[in-house]
Amino acid sequence: MVAVRYLDVCLVLATAPFVLVGGMPIVGYVIGAGAWLLTRAGTAFVYARARRIDDVKVRAGLQVAGMMGRLWLIALAVILARVAGGRDDGIMAAALVLAAFTVYLAMSFVTREGPLQGRPSTQGRPSTS
Protein backbone atom coordinates (compact mmCIF):
# COMPACT_ATOMS: atom_id res chain seq x y z
CA MET A 1 0.00 0.00 0.00
CA VAL A 2 3.01 2.29 0.44
CA ALA A 3 3.70 2.26 -3.32
CA VAL A 4 0.14 3.39 -4.00
CA ARG A 5 0.40 6.14 -1.39
CA TYR A 6 3.48 7.57 -3.16
CA LEU A 7 2.34 6.96 -6.73
CA ASP A 8 2.56 10.70 -7.46
CA VAL A 9 6.24 10.69 -6.50
CA CYS A 10 6.80 7.62 -8.70
CA LEU A 11 5.09 9.43 -11.58
CA VAL A 12 7.32 12.49 -11.20
CA LEU A 13 10.49 10.38 -11.09
CA ALA A 14 9.41 8.02 -13.89
CA THR A 15 8.76 10.96 -16.19
CA ALA A 16 12.44 12.01 -16.22
CA PRO A 17 13.68 9.61 -18.94
CA PHE A 18 10.84 10.59 -21.27
CA VAL A 19 11.58 14.28 -20.76
CA LEU A 20 15.26 13.73 -21.52
CA VAL A 21 14.76 11.47 -24.54
CA GLY A 22 11.85 13.47 -25.93
CA GLY A 23 13.73 16.74 -25.92
CA MET A 24 11.20 18.38 -23.65
CA PRO A 25 12.03 21.44 -21.50
CA ILE A 26 14.44 20.17 -18.87
CA VAL A 27 14.58 23.33 -16.76
CA GLY A 28 10.81 23.29 -16.30
CA TYR A 29 10.87 19.61 -15.43
CA VAL A 30 13.65 19.98 -12.86
CA ILE A 31 12.04 22.98 -11.17
CA GLY A 32 8.57 21.41 -11.20
CA ALA A 33 9.81 18.04 -9.95
CA GLY A 34 11.95 19.62 -7.26
CA ALA A 35 9.08 21.76 -6.04
CA TRP A 36 6.68 18.82 -6.01
CA LEU A 37 9.05 16.52 -4.12
CA LEU A 38 9.97 19.26 -1.65
CA THR A 39 6.37 20.20 -0.91
CA ARG A 40 5.29 16.55 -0.76
CA ALA A 41 7.91 15.84 1.91
CA GLY A 42 6.98 19.05 3.72
CA THR A 43 3.30 18.13 3.69
CA ALA A 44 4.02 14.69 5.14
CA PHE A 45 6.08 16.33 7.89
CA VAL A 46 3.40 18.92 8.70
CA TYR A 47 0.59 16.33 8.79
CA ALA A 48 2.64 14.03 11.03
CA ARG A 49 3.37 16.91 13.38
CA ALA A 50 -0.29 18.01 13.37
CA ARG A 51 -1.43 14.52 14.33
CA ARG A 52 0.67 14.72 17.52
CA ILE A 53 -0.92 17.99 18.65
CA ASP A 54 -3.88 17.74 21.01
CA ASP A 55 -5.21 21.30 20.63
CA VAL A 56 -7.74 21.28 17.78
CA LYS A 57 -7.23 24.95 16.88
CA VAL A 58 -3.46 24.60 16.66
CA ARG A 59 -3.85 21.40 14.63
CA ALA A 60 -6.21 23.07 12.16
CA GLY A 61 -3.99 26.13 11.90
CA LEU A 62 -0.93 24.01 11.20
CA GLN A 63 -2.73 22.05 8.50
CA VAL A 64 -4.09 25.16 6.81
CA ALA A 65 -0.66 26.81 6.95
CA GLY A 66 0.85 23.68 5.38
CA MET A 67 -1.69 23.63 2.57
CA MET A 68 -1.32 27.34 1.83
CA GLY A 69 2.46 27.14 1.97
CA ARG A 70 2.43 24.24 -0.46
CA LEU A 71 0.19 26.15 -2.85
CA TRP A 72 2.43 29.22 -2.79
CA LEU A 73 5.62 27.21 -3.28
CA ILE A 74 4.19 25.34 -6.26
CA ALA A 75 2.89 28.56 -7.84
CA LEU A 76 6.26 30.26 -7.34
CA ALA A 77 8.03 27.25 -8.85
CA VAL A 78 5.92 27.46 -12.01
CA ILE A 79 6.60 31.20 -12.26
CA LEU A 80 10.30 30.58 -11.66
CA ALA A 81 10.37 27.97 -14.42
CA ARG A 82 8.71 30.43 -16.79
CA VAL A 83 11.18 33.20 -15.96
CA ALA A 84 14.31 31.01 -15.81
CA GLY A 85 13.70 28.91 -18.87
CA GLY A 86 10.93 30.35 -20.96
CA ARG A 87 7.32 29.75 -21.83
CA ASP A 88 7.77 26.05 -22.60
CA ASP A 89 9.53 25.45 -19.29
CA GLY A 90 6.70 27.12 -17.39
CA ILE A 91 4.17 24.94 -19.19
CA MET A 92 6.26 21.83 -18.45
CA ALA A 93 6.44 22.67 -14.73
CA ALA A 94 2.71 23.40 -14.57
CA ALA A 95 1.77 20.22 -16.46
CA LEU A 96 4.02 18.06 -14.29
CA VAL A 97 2.65 19.51 -11.07
CA LEU A 98 -0.94 19.21 -12.33
CA ALA A 99 -0.45 15.54 -13.26
CA ALA A 100 1.24 14.80 -9.92
CA PHE A 101 -1.53 16.56 -7.99
CA THR A 102 -4.22 14.65 -9.87
CA VAL A 103 -2.58 11.34 -8.95
CA TYR A 104 -2.00 12.52 -5.35
CA LEU A 105 -5.65 13.51 -4.96
CA ALA A 106 -6.94 10.23 -6.39
CA MET A 107 -4.60 8.15 -4.24
CA SER A 108 -5.53 10.12 -1.12
CA PHE A 109 -9.11 8.96 -1.64
CA VAL A 110 -8.03 5.37 -2.21
CA THR A 111 -5.65 5.17 0.75
CA ARG A 112 -7.66 7.58 2.92
CA GLU A 113 -4.48 9.45 3.72
CA GLY A 114 -4.93 13.04 4.74
CA PRO A 115 -4.88 15.55 7.53
CA LEU A 116 -7.98 14.20 9.25
CA GLN A 117 -6.66 10.68 9.72
CA GLY A 118 -4.56 9.96 12.73
CA ARG A 119 -5.07 8.74 16.22
CA PRO A 120 -8.75 8.50 17.18
CA SER A 121 -10.04 11.07 19.59
CA THR A 122 -11.60 9.87 22.82
CA GLN A 123 -13.18 13.22 23.58
CA GLY A 124 -16.94 12.93 23.98
CA ARG A 125 -17.01 9.14 24.03
CA PRO A 126 -18.13 7.25 27.09
CA SER A 127 -15.54 5.10 28.79
CA THR A 128 -16.05 1.35 28.44
CA SER A 129 -13.92 0.42 31.42
Backbone as a printed PyTorch tensor [residue, N CA C, xyz], in Angstrom:
tensor([[[  0.8110,  -1.1940,   0.0000],
         [  0.0000,   0.0000,   0.0000],
         [  0.8600,   1.2660,   0.0000]],

        [[  2.1270,   1.1320,   0.4150],
         [  3.0130,   2.2910,   0.4410],
         [  3.2890,   2.7750,  -0.9790]],

        [[  3.4410,   1.8660,  -1.9300],
         [  3.7050,   2.2590,  -3.3160],
         [  2.5280,   3.0420,  -3.8840]],

        [[  1.3280,   2.6740,  -3.5240],
         [  0.1400,   3.3860,  -3.9960],
         [  0.0740,   4.7660,  -3.3620]],

        [[  0.4410,   4.8630,  -2.1070],
         [  0.4010,   6.1440,  -1.3930],
         [  1.3510,   7.1560,  -2.0200]],

        [[  2.4770,   6.6800,  -2.5570],
         [  3.4760,   7.5720,  -3.1580],
         [  3.5180,   7.4370,  -4.6760]],

        [[  2.4010,   7.1190,  -5.2790],
         [  2.3400,   6.9600,  -6.7270],
         [  2.6250,   8.2780,  -7.4490]],

        [[  2.2700,   9.4010,  -6.8500],
         [  2.5630,  10.6950,  -7.4570],
         [  4.0690,  10.9420,  -7.5360]],

        [[  4.7860,  10.5470,  -6.5000],
         [  6.2420,  10.6860,  -6.4980],
         [  6.8470,   9.7700,  -7.5580]],

        [[  6.3200,   8.5510,  -7.6670],
         [  6.7990,   7.6220,  -8.6990],
         [  6.5500,   8.1860, -10.0940]],

        [[  5.4020,   8.8270, -10.2940],
         [  5.0870,   9.4340, -11.5830],
         [  6.0850,  10.5360, -11.9280]],

        [[  6.3730,  11.3890, -10.9590],
         [  7.3170,  12.4880, -11.1990],
         [  8.6970,  11.9420, -11.5580]],

        [[  9.1590,  10.9400, -10.8340],
         [ 10.4860,  10.3810, -11.0940],
         [ 10.5220,   9.5630, -12.3780]],

        [[  9.4420,   8.8470, -12.6800],
         [  9.4120,   8.0170, -13.8870],
         [  9.2870,   8.8460, -15.1580]],

        [[  8.8950,  10.0910, -15.0300],
         [  8.7560,  10.9610, -16.1930],
         [ 10.1060,  11.4520, -16.7180]],

        [[ 11.1250,  11.4490, -15.8640],
         [ 12.4410,  12.0060, -16.2200],
         [ 13.0340,  11.4370, -17.5070]],

        [[ 13.0790,  10.1120, -17.6940],
         [ 13.6790,   9.6050, -18.9410],
         [ 12.9350,  10.0590, -20.1970]],

        [[ 11.6160,  10.1620, -20.1020],
         [ 10.8380,  10.5910, -21.2660],
         [ 11.0790,  12.0600, -21.5950]],

        [[ 11.2740,  12.8590, -20.5590],
         [ 11.5820,  14.2770, -20.7640],
         [ 12.9470,  14.4130, -21.4220]],

        [[ 13.9180,  13.6490, -20.9540],
         [ 15.2640,  13.7280, -21.5210],
         [ 15.3170,  13.2200, -22.9570]],

        [[ 14.7260,  12.0710, -23.2000],
         [ 14.7630,  11.4710, -24.5390],
         [ 13.8980,  12.2560, -25.5210]],

        [[ 12.7750,  12.7570, -25.0530],
         [ 11.8490,  13.4660, -25.9340],
         [ 12.2410,  14.8930, -26.2440]],

        [[ 13.3050,  15.3740, -25.6430],
         [ 13.7320,  16.7350, -25.9180],
         [ 12.7960,  17.7860, -25.3380]],

        [[ 12.1150,  17.4470, -24.2910],
         [ 11.1990,  18.3840, -23.6530],
         [ 11.9780,  19.3600, -22.7610]],

        [[ 11.3370,  20.4210, -22.3150],
         [ 12.0260,  21.4400, -21.5040],
         [ 12.5290,  20.8800, -20.1740]],

        [[ 13.8370,  20.7790, -20.0520],
         [ 14.4430,  20.1700, -18.8700],
         [ 14.3960,  21.0950, -17.6610]],

        [[ 14.5910,  22.3820, -17.8840],
         [ 14.5800,  23.3330, -16.7650],
         [ 13.2140,  23.3220, -16.0750]],

        [[ 12.1660,  23.3360, -16.8600],
         [ 10.8150,  23.2930, -16.2960],
         [ 10.5540,  21.9990, -15.5460]],

        [[ 11.0510,  20.8940, -16.0980],
         [ 10.8680,  19.6140, -15.4300],
         [ 11.6120,  19.5810, -14.0940]],

        [[ 12.8520,  20.0280, -14.0850],
         [ 13.6530,  19.9840, -12.8640],
         [ 13.0490,  20.8800, -11.7840]],

        [[ 12.6330,  22.0710, -12.1520],
         [ 12.0390,  22.9790, -11.1670],
         [ 10.7020,  22.4400, -10.6830]],

        [[  9.8650,  21.9630, -11.5870],
         [  8.5660,  21.4060, -11.1970],
         [  8.7030,  20.1620, -10.3300]],

        [[  9.5940,  19.2610, -10.7210],
         [  9.8060,  18.0360,  -9.9470],
         [ 10.3960,  18.3440,  -8.5840]],

        [[ 11.3600,  19.2500,  -8.5450],
         [ 11.9510,  19.6240,  -7.2620],
         [ 10.9370,  20.2520,  -6.3270]],

        [[ 10.1120,  21.1280,  -6.8690],
         [  9.0830,  21.7640,  -6.0440],
         [  8.0730,  20.7410,  -5.5470]],

        [[  7.6620,  19.8270,  -6.4230],
         [  6.6820,  18.8230,  -6.0130],
         [  7.2460,  17.9210,  -4.9120]],

        [[  8.4590,  17.4270,  -5.1100],
         [  9.0540,  16.5250,  -4.1220],
         [  9.3060,  17.2440,  -2.7960]],

        [[  9.7370,  18.4870,  -2.8600],
         [  9.9680,  19.2650,  -1.6450],
         [  8.6680,  19.5080,  -0.8830]],

        [[  7.6430,  19.9180,  -1.5920],
         [  6.3740,  20.1980,  -0.9080],
         [  5.6800,  18.9150,  -0.4570]],

        [[  5.8880,  17.8370,  -1.1770],
         [  5.2910,  16.5460,  -0.7580],
         [  5.9100,  16.0780,   0.5500]],

        [[  7.2280,  16.2040,   0.6620],
         [  7.9080,  15.8380,   1.9080],
         [  7.5080,  16.7950,   3.0310]],

        [[  7.4060,  18.0720,   2.7150],
         [  6.9800,  19.0450,   3.7230],
         [  5.5670,  18.7990,   4.2100]],

        [[  4.6800,  18.4270,   3.3100],
         [  3.3030,  18.1290,   3.6930],
         [  3.2410,  16.9090,   4.6010]],

        [[  3.9960,  15.8820,   4.2820],
         [  4.0220,  14.6910,   5.1380],
         [  4.5340,  15.0440,   6.5320]],

        [[  5.5420,  15.8990,   6.6020],
         [  6.0790,  16.3300,   7.8930],
         [  5.0430,  17.1330,   8.6870]],

        [[  4.3810,  18.0720,   8.0220],
         [  3.4000,  18.9240,   8.7050],
         [  2.2210,  18.0890,   9.1920]],

        [[  1.7190,  17.1720,   8.3720],
         [  0.5920,  16.3290,   8.7930],
         [  0.9820,  15.4250,   9.9560]],

        [[  2.1930,  14.8740,   9.9170],
         [  2.6400,  14.0280,  11.0310],
         [  2.7490,  14.8390,  12.3110]],

        [[  3.2550,  16.0410,  12.1960],
         [  3.3660,  16.9110,  13.3750],
         [  1.9770,  17.3220,  13.8830]],

        [[  1.0700,  17.6020,  12.9760],
         [ -0.2850,  18.0080,  13.3710],
         [ -1.0210,  16.8780,  14.0790]],

        [[ -0.7680,  15.6480,  13.6780],
         [ -1.4310,  14.5180,  14.3280],
         [ -1.0100,  14.3610,  15.7880]],

        [[  0.1800,  14.8450,  16.1460],
         [  0.6670,  14.7150,  17.5160],
         [  0.1780,  15.8280,  18.4320]],

        [[ -0.4600,  16.8470,  17.8670],
         [ -0.9200,  17.9850,  18.6540],
         [ -2.3420,  17.7280,  19.1340]],

        [[ -2.5710,  17.9870,  20.4200],
         [ -3.8820,  17.7360,  21.0050],
         [ -4.8550,  18.9000,  20.8240]],

        [[ -4.3490,  20.1280,  20.7760],
         [ -5.2120,  21.3020,  20.6330],
         [ -5.7610,  21.3610,  19.2060]],

        [[ -7.0850,  21.3460,  19.0820],
         [ -7.7390,  21.2830,  17.7810],
         [ -7.4620,  22.5460,  16.9600]],

        [[ -7.4580,  23.7030,  17.6100],
         [ -7.2280,  24.9530,  16.8840],
         [ -5.8070,  25.0170,  16.3250]],

        [[ -4.8540,  24.6020,  17.1120],
         [ -3.4630,  24.6020,  16.6570],
         [ -3.2900,  23.5820,  15.5360]],

        [[ -3.9200,  22.4330,  15.6670],
         [ -3.8520,  21.3970,  14.6310],
         [ -4.4130,  21.9100,  13.3130]],

        [[ -5.5890,  22.5290,  13.3730],
         [ -6.2100,  23.0670,  12.1570],
         [ -5.3590,  24.1810,  11.5530]],

        [[ -4.8320,  25.0470,  12.3910],
         [ -3.9860,  26.1260,  11.9020],
         [ -2.7340,  25.6100,  11.2230]],

        [[ -2.1310,  24.5890,  11.7890],
         [ -0.9270,  24.0080,  11.2020],
         [ -1.2320,  23.3680,   9.8510]],

        [[ -2.3580,  22.6920,   9.7560],
         [ -2.7290,  22.0460,   8.5010],
         [ -3.0590,  23.0650,   7.4130]],

        [[ -3.7650,  24.1200,   7.7810],
         [ -4.0880,  25.1610,   6.8090],
         [ -2.8170,  25.8730,   6.3580]],

        [[ -1.9280,  26.1700,   7.3010],
         [ -0.6600,  26.8090,   6.9460],
         [  0.1510,  25.9110,   6.0120]],

        [[  0.1460,  24.6140,   6.2590],
         [  0.8540,  23.6780,   5.3850],
         [  0.2740,  23.6520,   3.9820]],

        [[ -1.0500,  23.6450,   3.8840],
         [ -1.6900,  23.6300,   2.5690],
         [ -1.4310,  24.9250,   1.8090]],

        [[ -1.5460,  26.0570,   2.4940],
         [ -1.3200,  27.3380,   1.8300],
         [  0.1470,  27.5070,   1.4320]],

        [[  1.0410,  27.0640,   2.3030],
         [  2.4580,  27.1350,   1.9710],
         [  2.7930,  26.2930,   0.7580]],

        [[  2.2000,  25.1190,   0.6870],
         [  2.4330,  24.2450,  -0.4630],
         [  1.9280,  24.8880,  -1.7450]],

        [[  0.7590,  25.4800,  -1.6860],
         [  0.1880,  26.1520,  -2.8460],
         [  1.0870,  27.2840,  -3.3320]],

        [[  1.5660,  28.1100,  -2.4170],
         [  2.4320,  29.2230,  -2.7870],
         [  3.7650,  28.7360,  -3.3630]],

        [[  4.3480,  27.7200,  -2.7690],
         [  5.6230,  27.2130,  -3.2820],
         [  5.4840,  26.6350,  -4.6880]],

        [[  4.4110,  25.9120,  -4.9280],
         [  4.1860,  25.3390,  -6.2590],
         [  3.9620,  26.4510,  -7.2810]],

        [[  3.1520,  27.4480,  -6.9180],
         [  2.8910,  28.5590,  -7.8370],
         [  4.1840,  29.3260,  -8.1470]],

        [[  4.9810,  29.5630,  -7.1170],
         [  6.2570,  30.2570,  -7.3370],
         [  7.2220,  29.4330,  -8.1860]],

        [[  7.1730,  28.1170,  -8.0330],
         [  8.0350,  27.2520,  -8.8450],
         [  7.6460,  27.3230, -10.3230]],

        [[  6.3610,  27.3600, -10.6130],
         [  5.9170,  27.4630, -12.0060],
         [  6.3340,  28.8150, -12.5860]],

        [[  6.1790,  29.8740, -11.7980],
         [  6.6000,  31.1980, -12.2560],
         [  8.1150,  31.2400, -12.4650]],

        [[  8.8480,  30.6370, -11.5340],
         [ 10.3050,  30.5830, -11.6630],
         [ 10.7250,  29.8300, -12.9260]],

        [[ 10.0560,  28.7320, -13.2150],
         [ 10.3750,  27.9710, -14.4240],
         [ 10.1110,  28.8050, -15.6700]],

        [[  9.0480,  29.5700, -15.6440],
         [  8.7150,  30.4340, -16.7880],
         [  9.7760,  31.5150, -16.9780]],

        [[ 10.2020,  32.1190, -15.8750],
         [ 11.1820,  33.1980, -15.9560],
         [ 12.5700,  32.6500, -16.2750]],

        [[ 12.9580,  31.5560, -15.6400],
         [ 14.3110,  31.0140, -15.8080],
         [ 14.5120,  30.3570, -17.1690]],

        [[ 13.5040,  29.6610, -17.6430],
         [ 13.7000,  28.9060, -18.8700],
         [ 12.9400,  29.4180, -20.0630]],

        [[ 11.7520,  29.8990, -19.8410],
         [ 10.9300,  30.3500, -20.9630],
         [  9.5200,  29.8060, -20.8390]],

        [[  8.7370,  30.1290, -21.8410],
         [  7.3240,  29.7500, -21.8350],
         [  7.1340,  28.2300, -21.7660]],

        [[  7.8960,  27.5020, -22.5690],
         [  7.7660,  26.0460, -22.5990],
         [  8.1470,  25.4100, -21.2580]],

        [[  9.1400,  25.9710, -20.5980],
         [  9.5350,  25.4480, -19.2910],
         [  8.4530,  25.6900, -18.2460]],

        [[  7.8080,  26.8420, -18.2930],
         [  6.7040,  27.1150, -17.3850],
         [  5.5460,  26.1640, -17.6070]],

        [[  5.2530,  25.8910, -18.8660],
         [  4.1730,  24.9450, -19.1870],
         [  4.5490,  23.5430, -18.7180]],

        [[  5.8000,  23.1490, -18.9020],
         [  6.2570,  21.8320, -18.4460],
         [  6.1080,  21.7010, -16.9430]],

        [[  6.5490,  22.7120, -16.1950],
         [  6.4380,  22.6660, -14.7340],
         [  4.9780,  22.5950, -14.3070]],

        [[  4.1320,  23.3970, -14.9270],
         [  2.7080,  23.4020, -14.5700],
         [  2.0480,  22.0650, -14.9060]],

        [[  2.3690,  21.4990, -16.0590],
         [  1.7750,  20.2180, -16.4600],
         [  2.2330,  19.0900, -15.5410]],

        [[  3.5020,  19.1000, -15.1810],
         [  4.0220,  18.0560, -14.2950],
         [  3.3600,  18.1300, -12.9230]],

        [[  3.2630,  19.3280, -12.3900],
         [  2.6500,  19.5060, -11.0730],
         [  1.1670,  19.1630, -11.1230]],

        [[  0.4850,  19.5370, -12.1950],
         [ -0.9370,  19.2120, -12.3300],
         [ -1.1520,  17.7050, -12.3970]],

        [[ -0.3320,  17.0050, -13.1580],
         [ -0.4490,  15.5450, -13.2560],
         [ -0.1500,  14.8900, -11.9080]],

        [[  0.8900,  15.3650, -11.2260],
         [  1.2360,  14.7960,  -9.9220],
         [  0.1350,  15.0580,  -8.9050]],

        [[ -0.4460,  16.2620,  -8.9280],
         [ -1.5250,  16.5640,  -7.9880],
         [ -2.7550,  15.7150,  -8.2580]],

        [[ -3.0660,  15.4860,  -9.5230],
         [ -4.2190,  14.6480,  -9.8660],
         [ -4.0470,  13.2410,  -9.3160]],

        [[ -2.8600,  12.6820,  -9.4810],
         [ -2.5830,  11.3410,  -8.9540],
         [ -2.6060,  11.3630,  -7.4280]],

        [[ -2.0190,  12.3880,  -6.8170],
         [ -2.0040,  12.5200,  -5.3520],
         [ -3.4180,  12.5900,  -4.7980]],

        [[ -4.2740,  13.3750,  -5.4340],
         [ -5.6510,  13.5070,  -4.9630],
         [ -6.4080,  12.1910,  -5.0810]],

        [[ -6.2710,  11.5180,  -6.2090],
         [ -6.9450,  10.2330,  -6.3910],
         [ -6.4520,   9.1900,  -5.3920]],

        [[ -5.1550,   9.1380,  -5.1750],
         [ -4.6040,   8.1550,  -4.2430],
         [ -4.9400,   8.4950,  -2.7880]],

        [[ -5.1420,   9.7730,  -2.4880],
         [ -5.5310,  10.1210,  -1.1180],
         [ -6.9390,   9.6240,  -0.8200]],

        [[ -7.7930,   9.5370,  -1.8490],
         [ -9.1130,   8.9590,  -1.6430],
         [ -9.0300,   7.4470,  -1.4850]],

        [[ -8.1590,   6.8220,  -2.2580],
         [ -8.0270,   5.3660,  -2.2110],
         [ -7.4040,   4.9140,  -0.8890]],

        [[ -6.3490,   5.5880,  -0.4650],
         [ -5.6520,   5.1700,   0.7550],
         [ -6.1960,   5.8490,   2.0050]],

        [[ -7.0810,   6.7980,   1.8260],
         [ -7.6640,   7.5770,   2.9250],
         [ -6.6020,   8.2800,   3.7460]],

        [[ -5.5440,   8.6940,   3.0650],
         [ -4.4850,   9.4530,   3.7210],
         [ -4.8590,  10.9190,   3.6640]],

        [[ -4.6490,  11.6160,   4.7390],
         [ -4.9280,  13.0360,   4.7450],
         [ -4.7980,  13.6140,   6.1330]],

        [[ -5.0820,  14.8920,   6.2520],
         [ -4.8780,  15.5550,   7.5290],
         [ -5.8530,  15.1170,   8.6060]],

        [[ -6.9890,  14.5630,   8.2440],
         [ -7.9770,  14.1960,   9.2460],
         [ -7.7390,  12.8170,   9.8450]],

        [[ -6.9560,  11.9920,   9.1790],
         [ -6.6550,  10.6780,   9.7160],
         [ -5.5460,  10.8040,  10.7430]],

        [[ -5.5520,   9.9330,  11.6710],
         [ -4.5600,   9.9580,  12.7320],
         [ -5.0940,   9.1670,  13.9020]],

        [[ -4.5970,   9.4830,  15.0660],
         [ -5.0690,   8.7370,  16.2160],
         [ -6.5110,   9.1400,  16.5250]],

        [[ -7.3490,   8.1920,  16.9000],
         [ -8.7480,   8.5010,  17.1770],
         [ -8.8690,   9.3140,  18.4600]],

        [[ -9.7930,  10.2260,  18.4280],
         [-10.0380,  11.0720,  19.5900],
         [-10.9910,  10.3640,  20.5400]],

        [[-10.7150,  10.4770,  21.8290],
         [-11.6000,   9.8690,  22.8250],
         [-12.4970,  10.9120,  23.4570]],

        [[-12.3860,  12.1600,  23.0250],
         [-13.1820,  13.2200,  23.5800],
         [-14.6450,  13.0290,  23.2070]],

        [[-15.5140,  13.0590,  24.2060],
         [-16.9450,  12.9350,  23.9790],
         [-17.4540,  11.5040,  23.8960]],

        [[-16.5790,  10.5390,  24.0450],
         [-17.0100,   9.1440,  24.0260],
         [-17.0560,   8.6000,  25.4400]],

        [[-18.0710,   7.8280,  25.7490],
         [-18.1280,   7.2530,  27.0900],
         [-17.0640,   6.1780,  27.2770]],

        [[-16.5760,   6.0890,  28.4630],
         [-15.5450,   5.0970,  28.7890],
         [-16.1820,   3.7180,  28.9070]],

        [[-15.5270,   2.6940,  28.3690],
         [-16.0540,   1.3470,  28.4400],
         [-15.4510,   0.5630,  29.5920]],

        [[-14.5400,   1.1570,  30.3280],
         [-13.9200,   0.4160,  31.4200],
         [-14.5170,   0.7590,  32.7470]]])
